[in-house]
């Protein structure tokens, strides 16, 4: 199995993105799957184009995208991506789309093709906090998740794809009172646990996982 593992570059004025730093630490082979790592620009449009080009080049079995969600506690596999860009801040090229679709011909939403509840179970089994998230936001993270699933549904029906948010790293919270964080090493450990669940579960498990976000 080949897994394309992506993460964003730093954005919003930050010097580091814990998603990318953790992906760098992920082993090149996890649960027998070969891991192909890709850094993605935090830019509307360009992020999807970058990942779709890698999908076309590598033809992975799975596309697993990682992004930072500052303020969240734990690792959160995303259940759904919606067809809207509504940026609270500009991206890394100054674009700030407001209330426009990701793709005009796309569905209103696409659900993750990854076993999100099995991933949560595996991450918790590795000793780390995790829960399913029901909103990927409306910034570039949701944009990329939606774009990956759009291309899978249109052109790559044998692939699976999805997204997971990770928290701040400790260095990002020095001046942020009470903001949750997790070490880069533990984020990488959680990503590897999630990958193992992806490898071992073609379909998701049935488990309680309702949550407000």
N, C-alpha and C positions, 0 to 999 in steps of 0.2 A: 504494500500500500504506500502511496505517496500523499503527503499532506503539505499543502502550501500554507505556511504559517506567516501571517502578515502582522505588522504593527506600524503605528504612525510615528512620524518625527515629532519633535517638541512643537508646541503651539501655544498661543495665548501669551506670549512673552516668556514662557518657561525655558529653562536651559536644558531640561531633561524630560523625556517621556518614559515613565516606568514601564509602559507596555513594550516599547522597543528594547529597553535595557534588559528586561526579563527574557524576551524572545532570544536575545543574543546568548543567554545562558542555557537555554533549552538544548538538550542533547540532540545530536544530528540523527539519532535513531531512538524512537520511543515506542515501546510495545511492539517492536518489529516493523514499525512504519518509518519510512525515510522522510525526514523533515527538510523542506525547502523554505528558507527564510527570505522574507522580502520586507524592506522598509518602504513605507508608503507616504507620499506627501499629504499633509493635512490641508487639502485643497479640494473644493467642490469640482467635480468633473474629472480632474486629473487623477484623483485617488482611484476612482473606478477604472479609468483607462489603464492605469499602471497595473492593477491587479488582473484585469481582464486580459492584458497582454501576457502576463505570467501564466494565467490559466491556459491560454492558447499555446504557449511555448512548452509548458511542462505537462499538461493534461493530467493534473493531480486527481486522485480519488476524492479528496476533501480539500475545501478552502476554509481555513479557520482564521478569522480576523480578531485581533486584540486591540482594545483601545482603553484610554484612561477616562475614568469618571470620578473626578475629584469630589470628595464628600461622601462617597459610598463606602460602606464597611464590608470588606470581603470581595470575593470574586463572583461575578454575576453573568452567567450565560444568558443571552438575550433570546426571548421567545419569538419576537416579531419585529419586522421593519416596515415602516409606513412610507407611502409615496408622497412625501413632502419634505422640502428643505425650508427651514425657518431658523436662520442663524442668529443666535444671541450675540455673537461677536464675529468679526471678520475672520476668514480663514487666513492661511499663511501667504496668500497673494492678494489679500484685501477684499476678497469677494464676500458679500453678505446677502445671499438670496433670502427673500421673505415670501413665504406662502406660495412657493411654486413646486410643481411635481418634479421628482427625480427623473422619471421618464413619462412622457405624455401617453405612451401606449402601454404602460405598465398597469398591473393590478393595484387596487387600493392599498394592499399590504401583502407581504410574503412572510410565511412562517419559517423559522429555522428548520433546516433539514438535518440538524444534529440532535443527538439524544440529550437534551438540556437537563432533564432530571437525573439521568444517569451520570452526567458530568458533575452536577452538584453533589451527588452521593459520593463520587470518587474523590472530589476535592475535600469534602468533609472527612472522608476516610484517611486522607493524608494529613489531617489535623489542622485544616484551615477553614475559616468561615466562608460559606457560599450559599447562594439562593438564586432561584430563577428570577430574572427581571422581565417585566412585561412592557417596558418602554426603553428603547434605545436612544431616546431623545429626538432632536430634529437637526442636529449639527452634522459634522462630517462622518461621525461613527454610524449613525442611522443611514446616512447617504450611501456609505460604502456597503454596509450590510444589505441594503435594498438593492444596490447595483449588482452585487455578486449574485444574489438570488434571482434577480431579473435575468442576468445572462445565463445562469444555470437553467432556468425554466425555458428560455428561448433557444439556447444553443448546446447546452451540455447536460442532457437529462440523466446521465449516469453519475454525475458528480453530486456530492453533498456539500453544503456550505452553511456557515453561521458565524456568530460573533460573540465575544465575551468582553465585558468591561472589568477593569482592575482598578484598585484605589491608588491614591497618591503613594509615593515613596516617602520615608521619613524626612528626607532632606527638603521636600517640598512643603512640609507643614511647620517648619521652624517658626514662621511668623503667622501661622493660622491657628488660632486658639481652638482646641477641641476637634480639629479635623482628623478623621481616621486615616491610618496609613498602614502599609505593609512593606516589609523589606523586599528588595528586588529578588533576593534569593528565594523567598517564600512565594512570591508571585510566579517565578519560574517553576517552582515545585508544583504549584497549583495548575499551571498550564500543562505540565507533563501529566498530571493526574487526569485532567480533562481530556487530553489526547488519548490516554489509555482507554477511557470510557468510550470515546468515539470509535476506536479500533475494535473494541469488544462488543459494541452494541449497534447493530444495524437499525434497530428501532428502539424507541425510548421505553423506559420502565414506567410503571404506573405508581406514582407516589404523590403524597401531599406536597404541593409547591406553590400555592397561591400567595401572592404578595402584592402590595399596592404599587410598587414601581417596577 
